[in-house]
Amino acid sequence: AKVVRHAIPSIARAAEIIAGRLKGGGKLAYAAAGSSGLMALADALELPGTFGIHRDRIAILIAGGDDAFRTLAGGPEDDTEEAAAAVAEAGLGKGDCLIAISASGTTPYAVRAIEEAARRGAATIGIANNRDSALLRQAQTAILLETPPELIAGSTRMGAGTAQKIALNMLSTLTAIHLGHVHDGYMVNLMADNIKLRDRAARIVAAVSGRGTDEAARLLEKSGGAVKTAILLAAGADSTDAAQKILEEAGQKLRPALSAIEGSKGSKASVLIKTEPEKGQQGD
C-alpha cells in the first residue's frame, strides 16, 4: 500500500489526462505482456459494466493476442513488430491515450507500444516497478510502483502484480470520477445488463433520489436503464430528453445537473409568486 501511496500524485495526473481524452471522444488502450497483461485485462474489461464507458472506446493490446489469455507464453513479449502493429490496428492517434504496463519496465512489447502510440500522437502513461526503466523514460506520464524484491525471485505476479492492480483500480476510478460516472460513492453510469445489476441500479436511484425502489425501477425503465437520467427524472426533469440535455450541459456530472433542476424549480416558483394577485385584487 505504501508503494502505491507514493505514486498517487502521478496516478492523479494520469487520470486527468485519460478523462480529458475520453471526454473529447478518444479511446483508451492498455498494452502489456504476461502477468502485467492480465492486470491490464482485468481493469479494461470492467470499464464498460462498472462505469458505462463504451466497449468500442477501449482497446486491449496483449503480447501474443487472444492466445495469450489461455497460455501466457513468454516469447510474444519480445515481439516489437507485433506491438507496433497492434497500436496501428487499434487506430490510436491524436486524442487517444495508451497505458503501458511492465513490472521490469523493459518488456520490449510494452516499450515499443508506448513509442508507437506517442509517434502517432496519443498521450502515453507508463506503469513500471523499476526506477529509471525504459518504459518510464518513454512515457509522457510515468507511474513508478517501486515494490521490493519478490518473495519468490522474479515472480512478478505477486508483489509487483498486486501493486499494479491497486494502481490501475485507482487510475480507472479517478478517471470515472472526472467523467461524472461516480456520485457520492455510487456507480451512476453502470451498464445494468443482468438481474443483479438492474436491482443495483434501482437501489442507486432510490438512494440518491430518496424514492422507493419500485418507483426507482419505474423511472429506470422510463430512462432506458440510464441511472443518471432516472435520478434527474425523480428530481423533477420534465422528460428523458430534458434530463439528458441537462446532463450534457452539466458535463455528465450529476451534482451540477441536480442543482440546475433545483434552480429551475426555484425560478418557476418565483414566477408563480410574482403573478399571484395581491389580496383584495381580482385576478384575470
Beta strands, then each sheet from edge to edge (+ up, - down):
strand 1: 28-32
strand 2: 58-62
strand 3: 97-102
strand 4: 123-128
strand 5: 141-144
strand 6: 182-183
strand 7: 186-187
sheet 1: 2+ 1+ 3+ 4+ 5+
sheet 2: 6+ 7-
end
